[in-house]
Amino acid sequence: MAYEAPTLEEIGSVRELTLAASGL
Amino acid sequence: MKLRTTGVSWREIDGETVILDLSSSTYLKTNAAGSTIMRLLAEDRTTAELADGLVEAYGIPADQATADAETFIAMLRERNLLDSADS
């Protein structure tokens, strides 16, 4: 398996993604 | 050190880990190597154990694994995702 150093990134806020999921 | 267990929910999806941090109301994600460390941090671990996990999973040099594990731990700590007893 190709190795990439561990990363941690923010996807978004709960509110933002809840709105996205509706088009918790 | 280990992951905070209150206010944090996480699970693996397609080799990555998605994390819900209720204290900040944010979603985060890790890549595959981050997921390897996250799995280990479900229990109390030392940095050396995390580095060993990376060596075992990816066959990388031990010094690189140690440096990468330390960097990732710092990211988790910055996000307050580790058990407060470890800070």
Backbone of each chain as nested JSON, in Angstrom:
{
  "chains": [
    {"id": "A", "residues": [
      {"number": 1, "name": "MET", "atoms": {"N": [0.846, -1.193, 0.0], "CA": [0.0, 0.0, 0.0], "C": [0.884, 1.246, 0.0]}},
      {"number": 2, "name": "ALA", "atoms": {"N": [0.642, 2.181, -0.914], "CA": [1.427, 3.412, -0.957], "C": [1.218, 4.2, 0.33]}},
      {"number": 3, "name": "TYR", "atoms": {"N": [2.303, 4.79, 0.791], "CA": [2.222, 5.487, 2.073], "C": [2.137, 6.992, 1.884]}},
      {"number": 4, "name": "GLU", "atoms": {"N": [1.186, 7.6, 2.568], "CA": [1.125, 9.054, 2.697], "C": [1.066, 9.362, 4.18]}},
      {"number": 5, "name": "ALA", "atoms": {"N": [1.813, 10.353, 4.604], "CA": [1.841, 10.701, 6.027], "C": [0.431, 10.976, 6.539]}},
      {"number": 6, "name": "PRO", "atoms": {"N": [0.175, 10.645, 7.801], "CA": [-1.171, 10.834, 8.363], "C": [-1.621, 12.291, 8.281]}},
      {"number": 7, "name": "THR", "atoms": {"N": [-2.865, 12.488, 7.869], "CA": [-3.423, 13.838, 7.806], "C": [-4.716, 13.898, 8.603]}},
      {"number": 8, "name": "LEU", "atoms": {"N": [-5.03, 15.098, 9.068], "CA": [-6.295, 15.355, 9.762], "C": [-6.801, 16.688, 9.24]}},
      {"number": 9, "name": "GLU", "atoms": {"N": [-7.968, 16.671, 8.622], "CA": [-8.487, 17.923, 8.086], "C": [-9.967, 18.065, 8.393]}},
      {"number": 10, "name": "GLU", "atoms": {"N": [-10.389, 19.305, 8.476], "CA": [-11.796, 19.58, 8.757], "C": [-12.603, 19.479, 7.472]}},
      {"number": 11, "name": "ILE", "atoms": {"N": [-13.714, 18.758, 7.526], "CA": [-14.614, 18.659, 6.375], "C": [-15.574, 19.843, 6.383]}},
      {"number": 12, "name": "GLY", "atoms": {"N": [-16.118, 20.135, 7.546], "CA": [-17.059, 21.242, 7.651], "C": [-17.814, 21.168, 8.961]}},
      {"number": 13, "name": "SER", "atoms": {"N": [-18.691, 22.132, 9.149], "CA": [-19.469, 22.156, 10.381], "C": [-20.663, 21.222, 10.263]}},
      {"number": 14, "name": "VAL", "atoms": {"N": [-21.187, 20.818, 11.392], "CA": [-22.38, 19.967, 11.402], "C": [-23.517, 20.66, 10.659]}},
      {"number": 15, "name": "ARG", "atoms": {"N": [-23.688, 21.945, 10.915], "CA": [-24.773, 22.689, 10.261], "C": [-24.601, 22.685, 8.742]}},
      {"number": 16, "name": "GLU", "atoms": {"N": [-23.387, 22.973, 8.306], "CA": [-23.109, 23.05, 6.873], "C": [-23.397, 21.72, 6.182]}},
      {"number": 17, "name": "LEU", "atoms": {"N": [-22.949, 20.629, 6.803], "CA": [-23.12, 19.325, 6.165], "C": [-24.545, 18.813, 6.289]}},
      {"number": 18, "name": "THR", "atoms": {"N": [-25.237, 19.22, 7.327], "CA": [-26.646, 18.839, 7.439], "C": [-27.449, 19.516, 6.335]}},
      {"number": 19, "name": "LEU", "atoms": {"N": [-27.143, 20.779, 6.067], "CA": [-27.805, 21.482, 4.968], "C": [-27.479, 20.816, 3.637]}},
      {"number": 20, "name": "ALA", "atoms": {"N": [-26.217, 20.416, 3.47], "CA": [-25.817, 19.758, 2.228], "C": [-26.576, 18.454, 2.047]}},
      {"number": 21, "name": "ALA", "atoms": {"N": [-26.707, 17.703, 3.137], "CA": [-27.376, 16.403, 3.052], "C": [-28.85, 16.562, 2.717]}},
      {"number": 22, "name": "SER", "atoms": {"N": [-29.429, 17.697, 3.087], "CA": [-30.849, 17.903, 2.818], "C": [-31.059, 18.612, 1.482]}},
      {"number": 23, "name": "GLY", "atoms": {"N": [-29.956, 18.853, 0.758], "CA": [-30.071, 19.457, -0.559], "C": [-30.159, 20.963, -0.536]}},
      {"number": 24, "name": "LEU", "atoms": {"N": [-28.086, 14.662, 14.649], "CA": [-28.261, 15.585, 13.531], "C": [-29.718, 15.821, 13.171]}}
    ]},
    {"id": "B", "residues": [
      {"number": 1, "name": "MET", "atoms": {"N": [-1.462, 7.748, 25.818], "CA": [-2.489, 8.654, 25.308], "C": [-3.545, 7.841, 24.581]}},
      {"number": 2, "name": "LYS", "atoms": {"N": [-4.744, 8.395, 24.513], "CA": [-5.802, 7.753, 23.735], "C": [-6.818, 8.811, 23.32]}},
      {"number": 3, "name": "LEU", "atoms": {"N": [-7.718, 8.412, 22.43], "CA": [-8.718, 9.348, 21.938], "C": [-9.706, 9.722, 23.03]}},
      {"number": 4, "name": "ARG", "atoms": {"N": [-10.186, 10.953, 22.978], "CA": [-11.25, 11.384, 23.873], "C": [-12.492, 10.552, 23.567]}},
      {"number": 5, "name": "THR", "atoms": {"N": [-13.18, 10.137, 24.596], "CA": [-14.346, 9.272, 24.387], "C": [-15.663, 10.019, 24.566]}},
      {"number": 6, "name": "THR", "atoms": {"N": [-15.626, 11.189, 25.165], "CA": [-16.863, 11.954, 25.34], "C": [-16.943, 13.042, 24.273]}},
      {"number": 7, "name": "GLY", "atoms": {"N": [-18.091, 13.094, 23.603], "CA": [-18.298, 14.144, 22.613], "C": [-17.586, 13.914, 21.303]}},
      {"number": 8, "name": "VAL", "atoms": {"N": [-17.038, 12.726, 21.11], "CA": [-16.358, 12.41, 19.855], "C": [-16.882, 11.08, 19.333]}},
      {"number": 9, "name": "SER", "atoms": {"N": [-17.32, 11.091, 18.077], "CA": [-17.785, 9.871, 17.437], "C": [-17.013, 9.716, 16.138]}},
      {"number": 10, "name": "TRP", "atoms": {"N": [-16.579, 8.515, 15.835], "CA": [-15.813, 8.345, 14.601], "C": [-16.008, 6.956, 14.048]}},
      {"number": 11, "name": "ARG", "atoms": {"N": [-15.853, 6.858, 12.74], "CA": [-15.904, 5.542, 12.106], "C": [-15.18, 5.583, 10.774]}},
      {"number": 12, "name": "GLU", "atoms": {"N": [-14.747, 4.404, 10.355], "CA": [-14.0, 4.293, 9.102], "C": [-14.939, 4.139, 7.923]}},
      {"number": 13, "name": "ILE", "atoms": {"N": [-14.629, 4.867, 6.858], "CA": [-15.387, 4.78, 5.611], "C": [-14.383, 4.732, 4.472]}},
      {"number": 14, "name": "ASP", "atoms": {"N": [-14.392, 3.637, 3.73], "CA": [-13.487, 3.503, 2.58], "C": [-12.031, 3.764, 2.947]}},
      {"number": 15, "name": "GLY", "atoms": {"N": [-11.606, 3.279, 4.097], "CA": [-10.203, 3.403, 4.48], "C": [-9.838, 4.712, 5.137]}},
      {"number": 16, "name": "GLU", "atoms": {"N": [-10.744, 5.689, 5.089], "CA": [-10.51, 6.939, 5.8], "C": [-11.371, 6.931, 7.06]}},
      {"number": 17, "name": "THR", "atoms": {"N": [-11.092, 7.845, 7.956], "CA": [-11.896, 7.94, 9.17], "C": [-12.584, 9.291, 9.214]}},
      {"number": 18, "name": "VAL", "atoms": {"N": [-13.891, 9.265, 9.427], "CA": [-14.654, 10.497, 9.599], "C": [-14.936, 10.661, 11.09]}},
      {"number": 19, "name": "ILE", "atoms": {"N": [-14.675, 11.851, 11.581], "CA": [-14.791, 12.138, 13.012], "C": [-15.818, 13.237, 13.213]}},
      {"number": 20, "name": "LEU", "atoms": {"N": [-16.739, 13.025, 14.133], "CA": [-17.67, 14.078, 14.538], "C": [-17.271, 14.546, 15.929]}},
      {"number": 21, "name": "ASP", "atoms": {"N": [-16.86, 15.805, 16.005], "CA": [-16.501, 16.399, 17.297], "C": [-17.654, 17.283, 17.742]}},
      {"number": 22, "name": "LEU", "atoms": {"N": [-18.414, 16.792, 18.702], "CA": [-19.602, 17.524, 19.142], "C": [-19.246, 18.785, 19.912]}},
      {"number": 23, "name": "SER", "atoms": {"N": [-18.056, 18.827, 20.499], "CA": [-17.697, 20.015, 21.273], "C": [-17.487, 21.223, 20.374]}},
      {"number": 24, "name": "SER", "atoms": {"N": [-17.056, 20.98, 19.138], "CA": [-16.868, 22.085, 18.196], "C": [-17.878, 22.034, 17.055]}},
      {"number": 25, "name": "SER", "atoms": {"N": [-18.75, 21.0, 17.076], "CA": [-19.757, 20.807, 16.017], "C": [-19.123, 20.775, 14.634]}},
      {"number": 26, "name": "THR", "atoms": {"N": [-18.035, 20.033, 14.524], "CA": [-17.361, 19.92, 13.231], "C": [-17.106, 18.461, 12.878]}},
      {"number": 27, "name": "TYR", "atoms": {"N": [-17.078, 18.23, 11.568], "CA": [-16.651, 16.945, 11.037], "C": [-15.217, 17.085, 10.56]}},
      {"number": 28, "name": "LEU", "atoms": {"N": [-14.423, 16.048, 10.83], "CA": [-13.051, 16.007, 10.35], "C": [-12.825, 14.667, 9.683]}},
      {"number": 29, "name": "LYS", "atoms": {"N": [-11.738, 14.568, 8.934], "CA": [-11.406, 13.273, 8.353], "C": [-9.906, 13.069, 8.347]}},
      {"number": 30, "name": "THR", "atoms": {"N": [-9.525, 11.811, 8.37], "CA": [-8.119, 11.441, 8.259], "C": [-7.936, 10.641, 6.972]}},
      {"number": 31, "name": "ASN", "atoms": {"N": [-6.685, 10.537, 6.542], "CA": [-6.392, 9.629, 5.437], "C": [-6.136, 8.224, 5.995]}},
      {"number": 32, "name": "ALA", "atoms": {"N": [-5.668, 7.32, 5.141], "CA": [-5.511, 5.924, 5.556], "C": [-4.521, 5.771, 6.71]}},
      {"number": 33, "name": "ALA", "atoms": {"N": [-3.384, 6.456, 6.622], "CA": [-2.399, 6.338, 7.703], "C": [-2.954, 6.923, 8.999]}},
      {"number": 34, "name": "GLY", "atoms": {"N": [-3.713, 7.997, 8.871], "CA": [-4.368, 8.556, 10.054], "C": [-5.351, 7.568, 10.653]}},
      {"number": 35, "name": "SER", "atoms": {"N": [-6.031, 6.824, 9.796], "CA": [-6.972, 5.816, 10.284], "C": [-6.251, 4.717, 11.055]}},
      {"number": 36, "name": "THR", "atoms": {"N": [-5.068, 4.364, 10.577], "CA": [-4.267, 3.356, 11.285], "C": [-3.994, 3.814, 12.716]}},
      {"number": 37, "name": "ILE", "atoms": {"N": [-3.62, 5.079, 12.856], "CA": [-3.328, 5.61, 14.192], "C": [-4.61, 5.738, 15.015]}},
      {"number": 38, "name": "MET", "atoms": {"N": [-5.687, 6.172, 14.373], "CA": [-6.955, 6.31, 15.098], "C": [-7.389, 4.978, 15.704]}},
      {"number": 39, "name": "ARG", "atoms": {"N": [-7.265, 3.914, 14.924], "CA": [-7.649, 2.589, 15.435], "C": [-6.839, 2.242, 16.674]}},
      {"number": 40, "name": "LEU", "atoms": {"N": [-5.544, 2.531, 16.607], "CA": [-4.681, 2.211, 17.747], "C": [-5.046, 3.052, 18.967]}},
      {"number": 41, "name": "LEU", "atoms": {"N": [-5.419, 4.313, 18.721], "CA": [-5.682, 5.234, 19.832], "C": [-7.032, 4.996, 20.51]}},
      {"number": 42, "name": "ALA", "atoms": {"N": [-7.767, 4.0, 20.037], "CA": [-8.98, 3.619, 20.759], "C": [-8.6, 3.079, 22.14]}},
      {"number": 43, "name": "GLU", "atoms": {"N": [-7.33, 2.657, 22.262], "CA": [-6.801, 2.222, 23.553], "C": [-5.585, 3.081, 23.884]}},
      {"number": 44, "name": "ASP", "atoms": {"N": [-5.174, 3.022, 25.135], "CA": [-4.044, 3.835, 25.581], "C": [-2.758, 3.376, 24.888]}},
      {"number": 45, "name": "ARG", "atoms": {"N": [-2.074, 4.293, 24.218], "CA": [-0.873, 3.942, 23.446], "C": [0.251, 4.933, 23.695]}},
      {"number": 46, "name": "THR", "atoms": {"N": [1.468, 4.469, 23.472], "CA": [2.621, 5.365, 23.478], "C": [2.913, 5.781, 22.035]}},
      {"number": 47, "name": "THR", "atoms": {"N": [3.719, 6.821, 21.893], "CA": [4.118, 7.243, 20.547], "C": [4.84, 6.11, 19.826]}},
      {"number": 48, "name": "ALA", "atoms": {"N": [5.664, 5.379, 20.56], "CA": [6.408, 4.27, 19.951], "C": [5.462, 3.208, 19.403]}},
      {"number": 49, "name": "GLU", "atoms": {"N": [4.389, 2.94, 20.123], "CA": [3.417, 1.941, 19.65], "C": [2.719, 2.419, 18.378]}},
      {"number": 50, "name": "LEU", "atoms": {"N": [2.428, 3.71, 18.321], "CA": [1.791, 4.255, 17.117], "C": [2.752, 4.179, 15.93]}},
      {"number": 51, "name": "ALA", "atoms": {"N": [4.017, 4.512, 16.181], "CA": [5.02, 4.433, 15.118], "C": [5.178, 2.991, 14.645]}},
      {"number": 52, "name": "ASP", "atoms": {"N": [5.191, 2.059, 15.582], "CA": [5.285, 0.641, 15.214], "C": [4.109, 0.24, 14.322]}},
      {"number": 53, "name": "GLY", "atoms": {"N": [2.941, 0.78, 14.62], "CA": [1.762, 0.479, 13.814], "C": [1.927, 0.944, 12.378]}},
      {"number": 54, "name": "LEU", "atoms": {"N": [2.54, 2.115, 12.207], "CA": [2.781, 2.622, 10.847], "C": [3.831, 1.777, 10.126]}},
      {"number": 55, "name": "VAL", "atoms": {"N": [4.872, 1.393, 10.85], "CA": [5.918, 0.547, 10.249], "C": [5.319, -0.777, 9.791]}},
      {"number": 56, "name": "GLU", "atoms": {"N": [4.497, -1.35, 10.649], "CA": [3.896, -2.65, 10.341], "C": [2.935, -2.551, 9.151]}},
      {"number": 57, "name": "ALA", "atoms": {"N": [2.17, -1.468, 9.102], "CA": [1.15, -1.334, 8.054], "C": [1.744, -0.924, 6.713]}},
      {"number": 58, "name": "TYR", "atoms": {"N": [2.805, -0.108, 6.749], "CA": [3.285, 0.495, 5.497], "C": [4.742, 0.192, 5.174]}},
      {"number": 59, "name": "GLY", "atoms": {"N": [5.454, -0.429, 6.114], "CA": [6.843, -0.773, 5.847], "C": [7.761, 0.417, 5.704]}},
      {"number": 60, "name": "ILE", "atoms": {"N": [7.424, 1.521, 6.361], "CA": [8.256, 2.723, 6.268], "C": [9.352, 2.674, 7.333]}},
      {"number": 61, "name": "PRO", "atoms": {"N": [10.42, 3.463, 7.172], "CA": [11.487, 3.486, 8.18], "C": [10.965, 3.955, 9.54]}},
      {"number": 62, "name": "ALA", "atoms": {"N": [11.553, 3.406, 10.592], "CA": [11.074, 3.694, 11.948], "C": [11.178, 5.175, 12.293]}},
      {"number": 63, "name": "ASP", "atoms": {"N": [12.255, 5.831, 11.839], "CA": [12.396, 7.246, 12.194], "C": [11.334, 8.103, 11.509]}},
      {"number": 64, "name": "GLN", "atoms": {"N": [10.988, 7.737, 10.275], "CA": [9.914, 8.455, 9.583], "C": [8.576, 8.208, 10.288]}},
      {"number": 65, "name": "ALA", "atoms": {"N": [8.356, 6.966, 10.686], "CA": [7.105, 6.621, 11.368], "C": [6.968, 7.393, 12.678]}},
      {"number": 66, "name": "THR", "atoms": {"N": [8.058, 7.503, 13.401], "CA": [8.027, 8.236, 14.675], "C": [7.711, 9.708, 14.439]}},
      {"number": 67, "name": "ALA", "atoms": {"N": [8.383, 10.297, 13.453], "CA": [8.144, 11.717, 13.155], "C": [6.701, 11.945, 12.711]}},
      {"number": 68, "name": "ASP", "atoms": {"N": [6.197, 11.056, 11.856], "CA": [4.826, 11.22, 11.36], "C": [3.803, 11.006, 12.473]}},
      {"number": 69, "name": "ALA", "atoms": {"N": [4.071, 10.043, 13.341], "CA": [3.156, 9.8, 14.465], "C": [3.125, 11.018, 15.385]}},
      {"number": 70, "name": "GLU", "atoms": {"N": [4.286, 11.592, 15.652], "CA": [4.346, 12.771, 16.53], "C": [3.591, 13.948, 15.913]}},
      {"number": 71, "name": "THR", "atoms": {"N": [3.744, 14.12, 14.605], "CA": [3.044, 15.211, 13.923], "C": [1.532, 15.012, 14.0]}},
      {"number": 72, "name": "PHE", "atoms": {"N": [1.098, 13.775, 13.78], "CA": [-0.343, 13.496, 13.81], "C": [-0.903, 13.67, 15.223]}},
      {"number": 73, "name": "ILE", "atoms": {"N": [-0.153, 13.239, 16.21], "CA": [-0.583, 13.416, 17.606], "C": [-0.762, 14.904, 17.913]}},
      {"number": 74, "name": "ALA", "atoms": {"N": [0.167, 15.715, 17.404], "CA": [0.059, 17.163, 17.622], "C": [-1.215, 17.713, 16.99]}},
      {"number": 75, "name": "MET", "atoms": {"N": [-1.574, 17.193, 15.814], "CA": [-2.821, 17.625, 15.161], "C": [-4.029, 17.247, 16.009]}},
      {"number": 76, "name": "LEU", "atoms": {"N": [-4.032, 16.028, 16.525], "CA": [-5.153, 15.58, 17.364], "C": [-5.244, 16.423, 18.632]}},
      {"number": 77, "name": "ARG", "atoms": {"N": [-4.081, 16.722, 19.201], "CA": [-4.058, 17.505, 20.444], "C": [-4.558, 18.925, 20.192]}},
      {"number": 78, "name": "GLU", "atoms": {"N": [-4.158, 19.475, 19.056], "CA": [-4.586, 20.834, 18.702], "C": [-6.109, 20.901, 18.573]}},
      {"number": 79, "name": "ARG", "atoms": {"N": [-6.704, 19.804, 18.098], "CA": [-8.162, 19.728, 17.941], "C": [-8.85, 19.234, 19.209]}},
      {"number": 80, "name": "ASN", "atoms": {"N": [-8.065, 19.029, 20.256], "CA": [-8.614, 18.565, 21.533], "C": [-9.317, 17.212, 21.396]}},
      {"number": 81, "name": "LEU", "atoms": {"N": [-8.732, 16.332, 20.604], "CA": [-9.344, 15.02, 20.375], "C": [-8.731, 13.921, 21.243]}},
      {"number": 82, "name": "LEU", "atoms": {"N": [-7.716, 14.275, 22.016], "CA": [-7.116, 13.282, 22.904], "C": [-7.691, 13.422, 24.305]}},
      {"number": 83, "name": "ASP", "atoms": {"N": [-7.646, 12.338, 25.033], "CA": [-8.133, 12.346, 26.404], "C": [-7.414, 13.438, 27.194]}},
      {"number": 84, "name": "SER", "atoms": {"N": [-8.178, 14.215, 27.94], "CA": [-7.596, 15.367, 28.632], "C": [-6.533, 14.955, 29.64]}},
      {"number": 85, "name": "ALA", "atoms": {"N": [-6.584, 13.723, 30.111], "CA": [-5.58, 13.247, 31.065], "C": [-4.203, 13.186, 30.428]}},
      {"number": 86, "name": "ASP", "atoms": {"N": [-4.169, 13.212, 29.079], "CA": [-2.894, 13.111, 28.373], "C": [-2.297, 14.461, 28.059]}},
      {"number": 87, "name": "SER", "atoms": {"N": [-3.052, 15.529, 28.233], "CA": [-2.574, 16.843, 27.803], "C": [-1.638, 17.456, 28.821]}}
    ]}
  ]
}
